[in-house]
Amino acid sequence: MSPVEHSEDPEPSERFPAGLLFVPVRSGPAGCTARFFRTPLGGRTAVGFTSAAKLTATLGTDQACIRLCEPALRALAAPLGVTTLTIDPQLSAPSADR
């Protein structure tokens, strides 16, 4: 196998910035807090939308949001152990009743 061939597809060497995102938030005692979600496999993910229309279509008209750039959202999520960022998810499920 030559040095440029790979047995598996490599990870992208560089992330492309998503730009300014619409980030869902919820109200809390200290102001607003970014909402984190679960991936289909159960992992935690930060979520950002590239437009207000995409956020509204996925999470509804009552969902509050703030504008953050991708690096700021990643920096906000990292101390909580959330390393995955999902941009423009198209599906959401209601939270489970306890």
Secondary structure, 3 states (H helix, E strand, C coil): CCCCCCCCCCCCCCCCCCCEEEEEEEEECCEEEECEEECCCCCEEEEEECCHHHHHHHHCCCCCEEEEEHHHHHHHHHHHCCCEEEECCCCCCCCCCC
